Amino acid sequence: MWAAEQLGRPITKAWNSIGAESFAHRNKPGGSADRISLPVAADSPRERDLAMALVEDIGFDAFDAGPLAESWRQQPGTHAYCTDLARQELPDALVAADAARSPKRRDLGLAVVQERFGAGVQPDAE
């Protein structure tokens, strides 16, 4: 991927699909029924396993989302992006991602936020 080439080392994609408010306040102990699951994508199994362990350690369920080439499924405009899904919900959300439609959904969502709150404003969880 482009980012790995620019950095000159493997990268892992995790934590990009959770909002700041949920990241700061919605972590739960392992085994909690309402624990949020985060997709983790990486080309290196070693790097993916490490990131998944970190996700688990900070109070979220890690889900193996495969290689970086599939990580678009956890980008803005997809069902898995900032929706605080549980472990049993996340696989279906990743599969439901539509490569052609996701950028349009992302842009529409951004336009709605900008219209309501103004450009450059980051709304809180409410």
N, CA, C and O of each residue as an XYZ file, in Angstrom:
504
protein
N       0.826     -1.189      0.000
C       0.000      0.000      0.000
C       0.870      1.252      0.000
O       2.050      1.218      0.347
N       0.260      2.332     -0.392
C       0.955      3.601     -0.527
C       1.589      4.025      0.796
O       2.760      4.404      0.818
N       0.841      3.968      1.896
C       1.372      4.431      3.187
C       2.577      3.610      3.615
O       3.559      4.167      4.105
N       2.519      2.287      3.437
C       3.649      1.427      3.803
C       4.873      1.763      2.952
O       5.998      1.769      3.452
N       4.655      2.041      1.674
C       5.764      2.412      0.799
C       6.387      3.739      1.242
O       7.610      3.878      1.246
N       5.561      4.699      1.610
C       6.066      5.994      2.042
C       6.865      5.884      3.327
O       7.887      6.551      3.491
N       6.395      5.035      4.245
C       7.072      4.880      5.534
C       8.250      3.910      5.467
O       9.139      3.938      6.318
N       8.244      3.060      4.453
C       9.323      2.100      4.314
C       9.265      0.953      5.304
O      10.287      0.342      5.614
N       8.072      0.659      5.799
C       7.906     -0.452      6.737
C       6.454     -0.901      6.713
O       5.583     -0.178      6.230
N       6.196     -2.092      7.233
C       4.805     -2.574      7.258
C       3.939     -1.687      8.152
O       4.413     -1.121      9.137
N       2.692     -1.579      7.796
C       1.751     -0.851      8.646
C       0.566     -1.751      8.966
O       0.316     -2.747      8.288
N      -0.135     -1.383      9.989
C      -1.341     -2.087     10.416
C      -2.443     -1.049     10.542
O      -2.215      0.055     11.038
N      -3.622     -1.404     10.097
C      -4.750     -0.481     10.154
C      -5.716     -0.958     11.240
O      -6.354     -2.004     11.125
N      -5.793     -0.168     12.273
C      -6.707     -0.432     13.391
C      -7.056      0.925     13.997
O      -6.331      1.896     13.777
N      -8.099      1.010     14.720
C      -8.539      2.221     15.398
C      -9.025      3.308     14.457
O      -9.424      4.373     14.928
N      -9.010      3.094     13.163
C      -9.500      4.121     12.249
C     -11.017      4.064     12.117
O     -11.623      4.966     11.539
N     -11.633      3.014     12.646
C     -13.075      2.849     12.458
C     -13.857      3.137     13.733
O     -14.997      2.694     13.873
N     -13.259      3.871     14.660
C     -13.943      4.216     15.903
C     -13.789      5.718     16.138
O     -12.715      6.283     15.930
N     -14.863      6.345     16.567
C     -14.825      7.769     16.872
C     -14.108      8.044     18.184
O     -13.983      7.155     19.027
N     -13.639      9.264     18.355
C     -12.866      9.641     19.537
C     -13.654      9.444     20.829
O     -13.099      8.975     21.823
N     -14.917      9.788     20.827
C     -15.737      9.650     22.025
C     -15.866      8.181     22.437
O     -15.711      7.848     23.612
N     -16.146      7.318     21.487
C     -16.255      5.888     21.781
C     -14.910      5.317     22.210
O     -14.843      4.503     23.131
N     -13.839      5.742     21.545
C     -12.502      5.275     21.899
C     -12.162      5.641     23.337
O     -11.573      4.840     24.063
N     -12.528      6.835     23.744
C     -12.184      7.320     25.082
C     -13.069      6.750     26.183
O     -12.626      6.618     27.323
N     -14.324      6.407     25.855
C     -15.272      6.095     26.933
C     -16.025      4.779     26.811
O     -16.760      4.425     27.733
N     -15.878      4.043     25.723
C     -16.713      2.850     25.547
C     -15.937      1.543     25.585
O     -16.458      0.507     25.170
N     -14.705      1.571     26.073
C     -13.972      0.323     26.234
C     -14.602     -0.474     27.383
O     -15.140      0.103     28.328
N     -14.528     -1.794     27.289
C     -15.162     -2.692     28.270
C     -14.233     -3.864     28.554
O     -13.363     -4.184     27.744
N     -14.420     -4.500     29.702
C     -13.632     -5.705     29.988
C     -13.963     -6.821     28.999
O     -15.072     -6.885     28.470
N     -12.992     -7.697     28.756
C     -13.214     -8.845     27.883
C     -14.422     -9.652     28.327
O     -14.640     -9.847     29.523
N     -15.201    -10.118     27.372
C     -16.390    -10.902     27.672
C     -17.650    -10.086     27.856
O     -18.732    -10.659     27.977
N     -17.547     -8.756     27.882
C     -18.741     -7.911     28.013
C     -19.608     -8.056     26.772
O     -19.098     -8.056     25.652
N     -20.914     -8.179     26.967
C     -21.837     -8.389     25.849
C     -21.870     -7.210     24.889
O     -22.068     -7.403     23.689
N     -21.683     -6.004     25.386
C     -21.807     -4.811     24.544
C     -20.448     -4.216     24.174
O     -20.337     -3.013     23.938
N     -19.430     -5.048     24.125
C     -18.085     -4.588     23.780
C     -18.007     -4.278     22.281
O     -18.487     -5.058     21.459
N     -17.413     -3.158     21.933
C     -17.238     -2.747     20.541
C     -16.115     -3.577     19.914
O     -15.106     -3.864     20.558
N     -16.305     -3.951     18.666
C     -15.298     -4.702     17.932
C     -14.659     -3.802     16.880
O     -15.348     -3.044     16.197
N     -13.341     -3.894     16.755
C     -12.606     -3.090     15.783
C     -11.930     -3.994     14.760
O     -11.272     -4.967     15.128
N     -12.091     -3.673     13.462
C     -11.386     -4.443     12.440
C      -9.901     -4.081     12.434
O      -9.533     -2.916     12.590
N      -9.065     -5.088     12.254
C      -7.618     -4.893     12.200
C      -7.119     -5.510     10.896
O      -7.306     -6.703     10.658
N      -6.486     -4.698     10.058
C      -5.983     -5.163      8.770
C      -4.472     -4.940      8.697
O      -3.957     -3.912      9.136
N      -3.777     -5.926      8.132
C      -2.337     -5.821      7.926
C      -1.904     -6.901      6.952
O      -2.539     -7.950      6.846
N      -0.829     -6.635      6.251
C      -0.293     -7.645      5.343
C       0.567     -8.666      6.072
O       0.705     -9.802      5.619
N       1.132     -8.273      7.173
C       1.986     -9.155      7.969
C       1.160     -9.790      9.093
O       0.598     -9.075      9.922
N       1.084    -11.113      9.127
C       0.352    -11.766     10.223
C       0.922    -11.388     11.594
O       0.173    -11.229     12.558
N       2.229    -11.247     11.676
C       2.856    -10.873     12.953
C       2.380     -9.484     13.411
O       2.025     -9.287     14.573
N       2.383     -8.537     12.478
C       1.948     -7.181     12.806
C       0.452     -7.151     13.142
O       0.028     -6.441     14.054
N      -0.335     -7.921     12.403
C      -1.776     -7.981     12.664
C      -2.039     -8.556     14.052
O      -2.866     -8.029     14.797
N      -1.341     -9.635     14.403
C      -1.522    -10.246     15.724
C      -1.159     -9.285     16.836
O      -1.843     -9.229     17.858
N      -0.090     -8.528     16.650
C       0.323     -7.550     17.652
C      -0.741     -6.465     17.820
O      -1.108     -6.123     18.944
N      -1.232     -5.929     16.714
C      -2.272     -4.893     16.787
C      -3.550     -5.446     17.413
O      -4.207     -4.760     18.196
N      -3.900     -6.677     17.073
C      -5.104     -7.270     17.653
C      -4.959     -7.429     19.168
O      -5.922     -7.219     19.906
N      -3.770     -7.794     19.632
C      -3.529     -7.898     21.072
C      -3.661     -6.535     21.744
O      -4.207     -6.434     22.842
N      -3.161     -5.481     21.086
C      -3.289     -4.132     21.641
C      -4.750     -3.688     21.699
O      -5.179     -3.090     22.687
N      -5.508     -3.976     20.651
C      -6.933     -3.633     20.633
C      -7.640     -4.319     21.807
O      -8.424     -3.692     22.519
N      -7.362     -5.589     21.997
C      -7.968     -6.341     23.105
C      -7.554     -5.747     24.451
O      -8.383     -5.592     25.348
N      -6.259     -5.414     24.590
C      -5.749     -4.891     25.856
C      -6.390     -3.570     26.265
O      -6.508     -3.286     27.457
N      -6.803     -2.759     25.297
C      -7.389     -1.466     25.660
C      -8.911     -1.514     25.780
O      -9.549     -0.481     25.981
N      -9.497     -2.715     25.656
C     -10.917     -2.853     25.963
C     -11.875     -2.980     24.807
O     -13.061     -2.677     24.941
N     -11.368     -3.432     23.656
C     -12.232     -3.642     22.498
C     -11.972     -5.039     21.942
O     -10.893     -5.596     22.143
N     -12.947     -5.603     21.250
C     -12.765     -6.891     20.592
C     -12.076     -6.672     19.257
O     -12.532     -5.867     18.445
N     -10.983     -7.380     19.026
C     -10.265     -7.284     17.757
C     -10.849     -8.284     16.773
O     -11.156     -9.422     17.128
N     -10.998     -7.839     15.530
C     -11.488     -8.707     14.466
C     -10.475     -8.710     13.331
O     -10.082     -7.647     12.850
N     -10.052     -9.884     12.899
C      -9.088    -10.009     11.810
C      -9.773     -9.628     10.503
O     -10.592    -10.383      9.977
N      -9.433     -8.454      9.985
C     -10.048     -7.939      8.761
C      -9.208     -8.222      7.525
O      -9.485     -7.680      6.455
N      -8.186     -9.064      7.654
C      -7.413     -9.478      6.498
C      -6.322     -8.512      6.098
O      -5.837     -7.735      6.921
N      -5.934     -8.559      4.832
C      -4.820     -7.731      4.343
C      -5.235     -6.274      4.138
O      -6.420     -5.946      4.103
N      -4.234     -5.419      4.003
C      -4.500     -3.992      3.793
C      -5.321     -3.725      2.541
O      -6.076     -2.754      2.495
N      -5.189     -4.562      1.538
C      -5.958     -4.371      0.302
C      -7.464     -4.429      0.560
O      -8.243     -3.884     -0.221
N      -7.874     -5.074      1.628
C      -9.302     -5.158      1.980
C      -9.717     -4.125      3.026
O     -10.885     -4.066      3.409
N      -8.775     -3.316      3.487
C      -9.074     -2.385      4.581
C      -9.983     -1.231      4.177
O     -10.450     -0.492      5.044
N     -10.248     -1.056      2.880
C     -11.206     -0.041      2.444
C     -12.582     -0.346      3.050
O     -13.424      0.547      3.147
N     -12.809     -1.576      3.449
C     -14.099     -1.981      4.023
C     -14.355     -1.358      5.400
O     -15.469     -1.450      5.916
N     -13.348     -0.732      5.995
C     -13.499     -0.082      7.297
C     -13.259      1.423      7.210
O     -12.946      2.076      8.206
N     -13.410      1.957      6.009
C     -13.197      3.376      5.750
C     -14.505      4.166      5.903
O     -15.578      3.569      5.987
N     -14.424      5.503      5.940
C     -15.628      6.327      5.952
C     -16.558      5.976      4.792
O     -16.114      5.768      3.663
N     -17.838      5.914      5.088
C     -18.841      5.585      4.083
C     -19.235      4.121      4.080
O     -20.120      3.717      3.326
N     -18.581      3.315      4.923
C     -18.930      1.899      5.018
C     -19.714      1.643      6.300
O     -19.751      2.473      7.208
N     -20.328      0.487      6.345
C     -21.140      0.121      7.515
C     -20.292     -0.107      8.770
O     -20.808     -0.031      9.885
N     -19.012     -0.382      8.599
C     -18.139     -0.669      9.740
C     -17.484      0.583     10.325
O     -16.851      0.512     11.378
N     -17.628      1.714      9.662
C     -16.928      2.925     10.074
C     -17.711      3.701     11.129
O     -18.813      4.183     10.871
N     -17.128      3.813     12.314
C     -17.674      4.624     13.423
C     -19.115      4.263     13.768
O     -19.929      5.144     14.044
N     -19.427      2.983     13.753
C     -20.780      2.545     14.078
C     -20.842      1.720     15.354
O     -21.914      1.232     15.714
N     -19.722      1.551     16.047
C     -19.667      0.862     17.341
C     -20.345     -0.502     17.313
O     -21.197     -0.800     18.149
N     -19.966     -1.314     16.357
C     -20.574     -2.626     16.198
C     -19.970     -3.647     17.156
O     -18.797     -3.564     17.520
N     -20.790     -4.604     17.551
C     -20.335     -5.715     18.377
C     -19.668     -6.763     17.493
O     -19.821     -6.736     16.272
N     -18.940     -7.670     18.096
C     -18.184     -8.704     17.366
C     -19.049     -9.478     16.385
O     -18.612     -9.761     15.270
N     -20.261     -9.822     16.779
C     -21.134    -10.611     15.900
C     -21.695     -9.780     14.746
O     -22.162    -10.353     13.761
N     -21.665     -8.459     14.835
C     -22.185     -7.593     13.778
C     -21.118     -7.187     12.752
O     -21.432     -6.940     11.587
N     -19.878     -7.121     13.187
C     -18.809     -6.578     12.345
C     -18.560     -7.365     11.059
O     -18.399     -6.738     10.012
N     -18.520     -8.700     11.074
C     -18.267     -9.412      9.815
C     -19.269     -9.067      8.706
O     -18.871     -8.858      7.560
N     -20.547     -9.006      9.033
C     -21.555     -8.664      8.024
C     -21.372     -7.240      7.514
O     -21.580     -6.970      6.332
N     -20.984     -6.333      8.399
C     -20.764     -4.943      7.982
C     -19.588     -4.851      7.011
O     -19.650     -4.102      6.036
N     -18.527     -5.595      7.266
C     -17.378     -5.577      6.366
C     -17.731     -6.173      5.010
O     -17.318     -5.652      3.975
N     -18.486     -7.252      5.013
C     -18.897     -7.884      3.753
C     -19.824     -6.963      2.961
O     -19.776     -6.943      1.731
N     -20.663     -6.207      3.657
C     -21.651     -5.339      2.997
C     -21.033     -4.100      2.346
O     -21.704     -3.405      1.584
N     -19.776     -3.823      2.636
C     -19.134     -2.641      2.059
C     -19.165     -2.707      0.536
O     -18.924     -3.752     -0.068
N     -19.465     -1.572     -0.058
C     -19.570     -1.476     -1.514
C     -18.519     -0.479     -1.997
O     -18.608      0.716     -1.716
N     -17.525     -0.983     -2.724
C     -16.391     -0.145     -3.143
C     -16.814      1.057     -3.974
O     -16.207      2.123     -3.870
N     -17.842      0.903     -4.794
C     -18.287      2.008     -5.646
C     -19.138      3.001     -4.861
O     -19.077      4.206     -5.108
N     -19.908      2.512     -3.944
C     -20.859      3.359     -3.225
C     -20.271      4.033     -1.984
O     -20.721      5.109     -1.589
N     -19.274      3.407     -1.375
C     -18.726      3.925     -0.113
C     -18.206      5.352     -0.206
O     -18.506      6.145      0.686
N     -17.443      5.728     -1.233
C     -16.988      7.129     -1.310
C     -18.149      8.121     -1.433
O     -18.085      9.226     -0.895
N     -19.203      7.724     -2.140
C     -20.377      8.598     -2.261
C     -21.068      8.763     -0.911
O     -21.493      9.862     -0.555
N     -21.179      7.667     -0.162
C     -21.776      7.724      1.184
C     -20.926      8.590      2.108
O     -21.454      9.372      2.899
N     -19.597      8.445      2.002
C     -18.678      9.254      2.812
C     -18.889     10.735      2.528
O     -19.026     11.537      3.452
N     -18.915     11.094      1.247
C     -19.056     12.494      0.869
C     -20.411     13.061      1.280
O     -20.495     14.214      1.703
N     -21.456     12.277      1.163
C     -22.786     12.712      1.583
C     -22.829     12.942      3.091
O     -23.373     13.942      3.558
N     -22.254     12.012      3.848
C     -22.210     12.171      5.303
C     -21.450     13.415      5.725
O     -21.882     14.145      6.617
N     -20.319     13.652      5.082
C     -19.524     14.839      5.378
C     -20.298     16.114      5.048
O     -20.247     17.084      5.804
N     -21.009     16.116      3.932
C     -21.801     17.289      3.543
C     -22.888     17.575      4.577
O     -23.150     18.736      4.895
N     -23.516     16.539      5.096
C     -24.563     16.718      6.114
C     -23.961     17.315      7.386
O     -24.529     18.243      7.962
N     -22.820     16.792      7.826
C     -22.167     17.311      9.032
C     -21.765     18.766      8.822
O     -21.976     19.598      9.705
N     -21.189     19.083      7.667
C     -20.768     20.458      7.406
C     -21.947     21.414      7.333
O     -21.851     22.552      7.793
N     -23.050     20.967      6.764
C     -24.235     21.820      6.687
C     -24.790     22.097      8.083
O     -25.207     23.216      8.383
N     -24.793     21.088      8.916
C     -25.377     21.238     10.244
C     -24.465     21.971     11.222
O     -24.931     22.803     12.000
N     -23.153     21.666     11.187
C     -22.235     22.193     12.194
C     -21.234     23.197     11.652
O     -20.587     23.896     12.432
N     -21.090     23.287     10.334
C     -20.103     24.176      9.733
C     -18.857     23.411      9.336
O     -18.535     22.371      9.909
N     -18.170     23.937      8.359
C     -16.944     23.293      7.876
C     -15.872     23.336      8.966
O     -15.729     24.334      9.673
N     -15.131     22.252      9.088
C     -14.038     22.197     10.042
C     -14.436     21.900     11.470
O     -13.571     21.795     12.340
N     -15.723     21.763     11.735
C     -16.186     21.480     13.093
C     -16.309     19.976     13.269
O     -16.861     19.291     12.408
N     -15.797     19.458     14.382
C     -15.905     18.053     14.711
C     -17.007     17.906     15.763
O     -16.785     18.236     16.927
N     -18.191     17.416     15.377
C     -19.270     17.301     16.363
C     -18.941     16.241     17.405
O     -18.220     15.283     17.127
N     -19.477     16.425     18.606
C     -19.248     15.413     19.636
C     -20.224     14.253     19.455
O     -21.001     14.227     18.501
N     -20.175     13.308     20.368
C     -20.979     12.089     20.247
C     -22.474     12.365     20.274
O     -23.248     11.582     19.723
N     -22.891     13.433     20.885
C     -24.311     13.759     20.936
C     -24.800     14.191     19.578
O     -25.978     14.508     19.418
